[in-house]
Amino acid sequence: MKNIAVHNYVYPDDASLLEYYQSVRDLTAGEELRPVKFTETCCSARSGSGSDVFGAQYDPTMKNALIVARYVWQYLTIVQAESFDRWTAVTNLPCSPKIDRAQCATAINETAGYNSGLVYIDGNYNKTRDYNLYMTKRAFMLKHFAYFHRPGSVRYDVPQDQLPSSVNAVASKQGSTWTVLFMNNQTHTNDVKRQLPNGTTKVARLVQPTDSEDWTDVSPVLVVKTGAVNLSLPGQSLSTLQLS
């Protein structure tokens, strides 16, 4: 069976994406629904919908990482995509840190560069001899999906009406391990309480990247005696909770 490969450059809202999914179902009526692969998204200069979201900008922070993470959430949940492939891993900075300023690799540039890569290099390295790799928060965002939600995992829906506004979640199970990724797009902390799946005995791991941290194992006090877990999501963060 052939797959349906989907790129994302018009940045549809949730309702438009659901309409697309229904169209795919209509076109394959009477047949087994062909798997959708989310294969490419790039260069969103802000959140929102419509082709004008595409634009020049270099944003290595959690702000853009969360924008891209929500695109992945959209396609995995609304369109039931079976995978997401990032199309560009390494590309050039819009500056040379040794010539301009070191902060040019870590600060948002609203007029130059593109949010296309996960890792950036100084394209002028022949002159500057700067061979450093400059990581973006998008790299750690993708690591959450690739490291925790492995091939062969089964995804489960997390009802949106059970989450705070501007918080999305992706849950999957592989073997006896459950993994839930929470995305807090708000700038303030959000608290969530989730009922644990039947048979869950303990919280195995909690990993959170924020603007100040890249990949941090957190050891919070989590309430599990009542069959539920209380979790605090920092503003503009990703939080992966593993249960076993």
N, C-alpha and C positions, 0 to 999 in steps of 0.2 A: 504494500500500500504506500502510495506517495504521500509525503507531508505537504502541508501548506506553510510556506515560509513568509513571515510578516516582518516588514520594516516599520519603524515608527518615526515619521518626520512631520506629520500633521498634528500629532499630539491630541488625539481625540479625548473628549470628556467621557465619563463612565457610561452615560446614556448612549452616546454615539458608538462606543465600543461594543456595548451590548447589542445594539442594532446590527453591527457588522457580524457579530457572532451568530445572531439569528439568521442573517442572510447566508452564512456559510452552512448552517444547518438545513436551510431551505434548498440550497444547491445540491446538497448530498442526501436529500430525502430518499428514504428507502435503502440507503447504503450505510455501512458503518462510517461514522464521522471520522474524517481524516485528521490525523494529529496536526496541531498547529505548533510551529516552532517560532519563537520570538527571536529573530536573528540580528536585529540591529536597531540602535537608537543613538542619537548624537546631537550635541551642540544646542541643547536647550539653554537659553539665556535667562529663563524665569519659569516658574510654574504656571500652569494654565493650559488652555487648549487652543488649537488653531495654528496655522502655519507660521504666523508671525512670532511664535515662541522661539523659532530657530534664529540664531544670531551670533555675532562675534562676542565672545566673553571668555575669560579664563577664571574659573572659580574652583579652586582645589579644596574647598571647605565642605563641611557637613551640609550646608544649605543646598548645594547642587547634588551631593550624594543622595540626599533624601528625595530630591526631585526624580532622579533616575530610579531610585529604589521603588518609588510609587509607580513608575511606568512598568517595572517588572511585576509588581503586585497586580496591576491592572490586567496584564496579559495572562499571568498565571491563574488568576481567579475568575475574571469576567470571561475571558476567551478560552479558558481551560488549556492554555499552552503547556506543553510537556517539558519545555526547556527554554533557557535564555542563553544566547551566545553573544559575548561582547566582541565587537568587530575590530577595535583598535586597542592595543595594549600600551604601546610606547609612541610618543610623538614629541614635537618640539615645543619648548616654552616660547611665549611671545617676547622673551627678553633674555639677556645674558646676566645671570646673577653676579658674576665677577666684574662686569663692566657697569651695569646699571646699579643694582643694589640687591643684597641677598634676599630681602623681603619680597622681591618681585616674583619669587617662586612660590611664596606662601600666601600672598595677598590676592584679593579679587581684582582683576583688571576688566573693567566694563567695556573697553573699546577694542582690545586686541586679543588674539588667540581664540581658540575654540575649546569647548568642553567635550573633546573627542577622545582623549586618552585616559588611561588609568595611571600611567607613570609618564613623567616628562623628562626630557634632557635639554641641555643647552645646544641648540642647533649650530651654534658658533664655536663648537668645541675645538675645532682645528686651530682657532686663534686663541681661545681662552684656556685651553687645556682643562676644561671643566668636564669631567667624565662622571659626575654624580648623577644618581637617579633621584628625581624629585617625586615623591609619592603624593597622590591625592587621596582624599577620603573616599572617592569612588572606588579605589582599589580595595579598601577595607570593606566597603559596602558589598562589593562583588564577592569578597572572601566569605562573608556571612552566608551567601547563597551557595557558593561552591563547596565550602568546607563542611557545612552542617546539613544542607539539603542535597544529599548525594543521589546519583543515578540509582534508580530502583526504589526510591522513597515514594510513598503514597501521600498525596496532599489531601488535607482535610480543610473544609471551610471554617473560618472563624466569623460568626455573624457580626456584621459591621455595627448593628444597633446595640451590641453588647460592649462596644469600645467607645472611649471618649472621642470627641470631634477631632479630626485630623490625625487620628491614630489608625494605622492599618496593621494587619498581621497576616503572616503566612505560617501555616502549621503543616508538619509532615511527620510520618512515622516510618521508621526503618527497623525491622526486627522488633525489639522490645523498647526501643528508645523513641520518645516523642521530642520534637524540636519545634519551638515557636519563636518566630522572629517578629518583634514589635518595632514599628517605625513611628516615632513621635515627631511629627512635623511642626508642632508648636514650639515656641521659644521658651515656654515654661514647663515645669515638671507635671507629668500626668500620672496618677495612680490607677492601677488596674487590678482587678480581682478576678481570677479565672478558676473555675472548677477543674480539678485534676481528672484526667481520664481514669476509668475504672482500672484497678490493678497497679496504678502508679504508686510507688513507695517512697521516692525521694527526688529532690532536686539535685541533678548531677552537676550542672554547670550554668553559669550566667556570664555572658560576655557582652561588654558594652563599649563601642567606640563613640566618642564625642569629639567636639572640636579641639579639646585639650588632650584627648587620649586616642590612640589608634586601635588598640586591641587589648582590652583590659579584662582580666578575670575578676569578677566582683564576688565578694562573700557577704551578701546581705542577710539579715534575719528574715527568713521567709516562713510564713505561717502555713503549715501543711497538715496540722492535726485534724482540722475540720474538713479535709478533702478539698481545700482550696488554697491558692497561693496569692499573696498580696505582693505586688511588684511596683516599684517606683521607677518611672521612665524619665530620665533627665531630658531637659529641653533640647530639641534638635539632636536626637540620638537614635541609634539602633540598639536593640537589646535582644540577644538570642538566649532563650531559656531552654535547657535540656532536662528532660524528665525521664526517669527509668523505673 
